Amino acid sequence: MRIAVASGKGGTGKTTVATSLALTAGKSIRFLDCDVEAPNAALFLNPVLENRKEVGILLPVVNESLCTHCGKCAEVCEFHAIAVIGKKILVFPELCHGCGSCTLVCPEKAISERLDVMGVLEGGMTATGVDFTQGVMNIGEPMAVPIIRQLKKWTPANPTAIEIRDAPPGASCPVVETMRGADFILLVTEPTPFGLHDLKQVVAIARELGIPAGVVINRDGIGDNAVEAYCYENELPILMRIPMERRFAEAIACGKTLVEAAPEYRPAFQVLLKNITARAAA
Amino acid sequence: MKQLIILSGKGGTGKTSVTATFAHLAAQSGLTDQVILADADVDAANLELVLQPRLMEQQDFKGGKVAVINQNTCASCGDCQAVCRFDAINYTDGLYVIDPIACDGCAACVYQCPSQSITMCEQMAGKFYFSESRYGPLYHANLFPGQANSGKLVTLVKQRARLQALDENRELVIVDGPPGIGCPVISAVSGTTLALIVTEPTVAGVHDMHRVLQTVQHFGVRALVCINKADIYPAGSDEIETFCRARGIETVGRIPFDLTVTSAMVVGKAVTDFRPQAPSSLAIVAVWEKVIHSLLESKK
């Protein structure tokens, strides 16, 4: 079973919930930190990162001796990443999406491809036996999606394992890529106007993808009741509430997971997982 | 005209609350009618929730195109699926169907289809807005859930804000940035004078502050750092200040953890407007004064 943990708004507690779920879910846990721009789960799970792979997209390389400057490559490129000017051919790596259209249409087979490294995948086990992987995007790179896509495929999926994907904030393409193929989407929010506004955005994605979803209200007790009202109106189950307690914030600040700081929450996370499993199967 | 951007790397450190408070302080100070506001977090746009502006203008934002298969002429050969690198073409119930959410809009399938059954269709990807708020004009947007091209929409929001500032000889554009370090952040940072990084003294906040600092440096923008929720983990706040000092980055204040900020958000006000004497209000006023001083020193 694959669970994607998302939120819309940043800092609502995605990583807090995802890591504590991983530590209480029993054996065979795969953890994917899909927030490749700001990956934080390793700071809490402390895996020994032994495996590493550079990833990115495939950029075209034109063999000038075969090229007849017919311009077919530039014609099919939707992103204007390749141009033919007279007898010169130019590739603009920052515009290229690595789709391979130019390579496929070149009548002279003059285009080959090389990997443009955008980041790395790293993986290893944690002390408690969580099979951990994360993507880390290089500074200055714009595109997170190719890294997330390859992270999901990096290690062979184990059908009996529980896979937990920690999503990036927001509601654009990197979040969609994290959610795609998941069996359940766990939405972590806080009961504030910002939390609610951004929750609605990710609920819309979950609905469009047709994946069942449930809500965890973190920092319960602050803000207002609008998140709760929205969940009832939209038939979104509230699966867990974590109260606002300063001791949680302090423990998480220095790198402790919630269930380490508050072991009394372990049973609640086990119930949460049972609930998710039942809802994903329904 | 100068542009100040508020960033963080990690989400939820308080970018928008600080931006809204700056907007209120600017409107009250000698910068009345000198400031334009821009919300560059287009997929989780929250500044309007505090500013509660009056909408003046809206425009559709067309994103990229997506491929669509004409099932009447499709021969179900599967060539399209074979060339798609975005896993966007699914084979279900004997039909090849394009998942518009996964489609990158590259059109590779269009050129491979032997029966010319695939065309590219433009998509409505979001809305662009111009509003008037009680703290000044606001440019903002809403990227529809799951859409790509957030960088393009951020660029549109910033361009329009900048144009009004230039037309009316206004001194400052304040940009509320998105979290992360990727495409929308890069678009938001472009052309700015100064970045204020709002961090928090948590392992995650510090880790992501390093990444966003490297990103703004990569694009040649000077950065200041302020520490929000500073008293949650005072040792962490000390560490951030030591780290910044060693790298010649100025830290411009500590803001205490204060639920008054949340209460202000609930009633749609900047915290300095809601409770001027709250500990967080006083701290943000001090940060604002340092930021303005630093901006005035900037040449650009």
Boltz contact constraints between the chains, C-beta under 6 A:
constraints:
  - contact:
      token1: [A, 8]
      token2: [B, 44]
      max_distance: 6.0
  - contact:
      token1: [A, 9]
      token2: [B, 44]
      max_distance: 6.0
  - contact:
      token1: [A, 10]
      token2: [B, 11]
      max_distance: 6.0
  - contact:
      token1: [A, 10]
      token2: [B, 12]
      max_distance: 6.0
  - contact:
      token1: [A, 10]
      token2: [B, 179]
      max_distance: 6.0
  - contact:
      token1: [A, 11]
      token2: [B, 11]
      max_distance: 6.0
  - contact:
      token1: [A, 11]
      token2: [B, 12]
      max_distance: 6.0
  - contact:
      token1: [A, 37]
      token2: [B, 180]
      max_distance: 6.0
  - contact:
      token1: [A, 37]
      token2: [B, 181]
      max_distance: 6.0
  - contact:
      token1: [A, 37]
      token2: [B, 182]
      max_distance: 6.0
  - contact:
      token1: [A, 38]
      token2: [B, 9]
      max_distance: 6.0
  - contact:
      token1: [A, 38]
      token2: [B, 10]
      max_distance: 6.0
  - contact:
      token1: [A, 38]
      token2: [B, 180]
      max_distance: 6.0
  - contact:
      token1: [A, 38]
      token2: [B, 208]
      max_distance: 6.0
  - contact:
      token1: [A, 40]
      token2: [B, 204]
      max_distance: 6.0
  - contact:
      token1: [A, 43]
      token2: [B, 203]
      max_distance: 6.0
  - contact:
      token1: [A, 43]
      token2: [B, 204]
      max_distance: 6.0
  - contact:
      token1: [A, 76]
      token2: [B, 111]
      max_distance: 6.0
  - contact:
      token1: [A, 78]
      token2: [B, 105]
      max_distance: 6.0
  - contact:
      token1: [A, 78]
      token2: [B, 106]
      max_distance: 6.0
  - contact:
      token1: [A, 78]
      token2: [B, 107]
      max_distance: 6.0
  - contact:
      token1: [A, 97]
      token2: [B, 104]
      max_distance: 6.0
  - contact:
      token1: [A, 97]
      token2: [B, 106]
      max_distance: 6.0
  - contact:
      token1: [A, 99]
      token2: [B, 85]
      max_distance: 6.0
  - contact:
      token1: [A, 99]
      token2: [B, 106]
      max_distance: 6.0
  - contact:
      token1: [A, 99]
      token2: [B, 108]
      max_distance: 6.0
  - contact:
      token1: [A, 100]
      token2: [B, 85]
      max_distance: 6.0
  - contact:
      token1: [A, 100]
      token2: [B, 108]
      max_distance: 6.0
  - contact:
      token1: [A, 101]
      token2: [B, 106]
      max_distance: 6.0
  - contact:
      token1: [A, 101]
      token2: [B, 108]
      max_distance: 6.0
  - contact:
      token1: [A, 105]
      token2: [B, 111]
      max_distance: 6.0
  - contact:
      token1: [A, 139]
      token2: [B, 214]
      max_distance: 6.0
  - contact:
      token1: [A, 139]
      token2: [B, 215]
      max_distance: 6.0
  - contact:
      token1: [A, 139]
      token2: [B, 218]
      max_distance: 6.0
  - contact:
      token1: [A, 140]
      token2: [B, 218]
      max_distance: 6.0
  - contact:
      token1: [A, 142]
      token2: [B, 182]
      max_distance: 6.0
  - contact:
      token1: [A, 142]
      token2: [B, 183]
      max_distance: 6.0
  - contact:
      token1: [A, 142]
      token2: [B, 186]
      max_distance: 6.0
  - contact:
      token1: [A, 144]
      token2: [B, 182]
      max_distance: 6.0
  - contact:
      token1: [A, 169]
      token2: [B, 11]
      max_distance: 6.0
  - contact:
      token1: [A, 169]
      token2: [B, 179]
      max_distance: 6.0
  - contact:
      token1: [A, 170]
      token2: [B, 43]
      max_distance: 6.0
  - contact:
      token1: [A, 170]
      token2: [B, 44]
      max_distance: 6.0
  - contact:
      token1: [A, 171]
      token2: [B, 43]
      max_distance: 6.0
  - contact:
      token1: [A, 171]
      token2: [B, 145]
      max_distance: 6.0
  - contact:
      token1: [A, 172]
      token2: [B, 43]
      max_distance: 6.0
  - contact:
      token1: [A, 172]
      token2: [B, 143]
      max_distance: 6.0
  - contact:
      token1: [A, 172]
      token2: [B, 150]
      max_distance: 6.0
  - contact:
      token1: [A, 173]
      token2: [B, 148]
      max_distance: 6.0
  - contact:
      token1: [A, 176]
      token2: [B, 101]
      max_distance: 6.0
  - contact:
      token1: [A, 176]
      token2: [B, 146]
      max_distance: 6.0
  - contact:
      token1: [A, 192]
      token2: [B, 262]
      max_distance: 6.0
  - contact:
      token1: [A, 192]
      token2: [B, 265]
      max_distance: 6.0
  - contact:
      token1: [A, 193]
      token2: [B, 49]
      max_distance: 6.0
  - contact:
      token1: [A, 193]
      token2: [B, 265]
      max_distance: 6.0
  - contact:
      token1: [A, 194]
      token2: [B, 46]
      max_distance: 6.0
  - contact:
      token1: [A, 197]
      token2: [B, 46]
      max_distance: 6.0
  - contact:
      token1: [A, 197]
      token2: [B, 49]
      max_distance: 6.0
  - contact:
      token1: [A, 198]
      token2: [B, 44]
      max_distance: 6.0
  - contact:
      token1: [A, 201]
      token2: [B, 145]
      max_distance: 6.0
  - contact:
      token1: [A, 204]
      token2: [B, 145]
      max_distance: 6.0
  - contact:
      token1: [A, 205]
      token2: [B, 145]
      max_distance: 6.0
  - contact:
      token1: [A, 205]
      token2: [B, 146]
      max_distance: 6.0
  - contact:
      token1: [A, 222]
      token2: [B, 262]
      max_distance: 6.0
  - contact:
      token1: [A, 223]
      token2: [B, 262]
      max_distance: 6.0
  - contact:
      token1: [A, 223]
      token2: [B, 266]
      max_distance: 6.0
  - contact:
      token1: [A, 224]
      token2: [B, 266]
      max_distance: 6.0
  - contact:
      token1: [A, 249]
      token2: [B, 232]
      max_distance: 6.0
  - contact:
      token1: [A, 250]
      token2: [B, 232]
      max_distance: 6.0
  - contact:
      token1: [A, 253]
      token2: [B, 202]
      max_distance: 6.0
  - contact:
      token1: [A, 253]
      token2: [B, 232]
      max_distance: 6.0
  - contact:
      token1: [A, 253]
      token2: [B, 233]
      max_distance: 6.0
  - contact:
      token1: [A, 253]
      token2: [B, 236]
      max_distance: 6.0
  - contact:
      token1: [A, 254]
      token2: [B, 233]
      max_distance: 6.0
  - contact:
      token1: [A, 255]
      token2: [B, 203]
      max_distance: 6.0
